[in-house]
Amino acid sequence: MSDAIAKTAHKAGSTAVQRCIVSGCAAAFGIREQIYLCSRCGGPLEIEIPLELLKSVPDLRERWQARAASHDPRDRSGVWRFRELLPFDNDAPVVTLFEGNTPLYDAPRSAEYAGLAALRLKHQGCNPTASFKDTGMTTAVTQAKLLGARTVVCASTGNTAASLAAYAARADLQCAILLPQGQISPAKLAQSMDYGAVVCEIAGNFDDCMRLISELADVPSIYIANSINPFRIEGQKTVAFELLEQCGWRVPDHVVVPGGNMGNSSALGKGFDEMLRLGLIDRLPKISIIQAEGSAPLAHLFAGLKPSEIAADAALPDDIVPVMHPRTLATAIKIGAPVSWKKALRAVLRTHGSIITVTEQEIADAKAIIGRDGIGCEPASATTVAGIRKLTASKKIHAGESVVAVLTGHVLKDPDYVSHYHRGTLSFESVTEEGTAKTVHIAGAFRNAPEKVAANKEAILKSLENRR
Ligand code: F0G
């Protein structure tokens, strides 16, 4: 690449702006302004990269691919490899744990279970802190350093916290995390403690923690790293680029993700959209979001939209009705008032995808089936395969189409859940229509409990014979 072209390529990042997504406002702000919402109308912000500058840059795809074999720390990151599309100067001091570059697996058993000829699983649990959050945290914490923040904070159902705590430690920043007390997997909590974060257990749910976080937004030394922060989304969007690269730049028909606070679906939508606008792909995959039945505000909103409201360019609704007491054993997505719902809905509408719910039993069984493919994920991630099964049954996805499910977290994030499922002791606190509490037993349809075996060869062989 000539010097002139390289300069143009790197200029894109440094001339990006933060833009309000509310049509009719569309206010623009500098990329080093420490704001999280539009200071004119309060709408969500997103980063606008001047893609026209990059259109003249030849061989971007080859350039990104070649970096994967380089030893430059930025090239070893699956996020910074795509730095022409990130809102930073070329010489920004990046905070990285070599995130991204995660595997895309074929999953034949999961495919059969879901009613498909083939299914691929993009395993974001193979990141440094074992969830997809790392791809966004590398950019958010790099931005925190550039802004001169002293403390980084987030509300979390566990994974965002673990990730932020790790990146803050790398960057030598103080980190405070707000967690709903007693509603976090102990494995995730242990990570945050180990990485040295100030762990604040809040008497309330995730949505209460998120409200407290927004009250901290006006303290200049504090930087918020939840996905309302558009710099998180910038890192997370690179998963779309990496996935396309792994698919040989053949666009999958469907990409299916779990939905919680809705940063992931928003980010994938932005990533694919940028690739389309750069002319590196010629169509978009349909993006579908799956929510747990007891924590599904966006699926409820989507189900209630009129045909005119689901057009690709339809105006977005102003409000969402929050779920006041979200419930699910998939604690990662136990969220009633998702902050990024507008961006996520926009991505689904633009790509003609769906937003649906799955039950606790469906999540648990799908998780066990994914396990039988030799791939371990946490419960929230398994909503994808459960959801694909439903979308196949309702003919929204056809058996021969190419489908990618994004697994968001590693199986060891929530070992108690796995153990209870396989031992047949998993249960869920639900409420009846009259509002009374009831305990629902989750059957271990694919359970695989340990058995007591005598300490001799014959007993072991007999045990194997019995399980053939
Ligand atoms: N899967 C896992 C494993 C998660 O941890 C989360 C979100 C999601 C899916 C949903 O992604 O919020 O981008 O729609 N976890 C957040 C947290 C809320 O605090 O760790 P989303």
Boltz pocket constraint, residues with backbone or C-beta under 6 A from the ligand:
constraints:
  - pocket:
      binder: B
      contacts: [[A, 131], [A, 155], [A, 156], [A, 157], [A, 158], [A, 159], [A, 160], [A, 161], [A, 227], [A, 258], [A, 259], [A, 260], [A, 261], [A, 262], [A, 263], [A, 264], [A, 265], [A, 332], [A, 333], [A, 378], [A, 380], [A, 381], [A, 408], [A, 409]]
      max_distance: 6.0
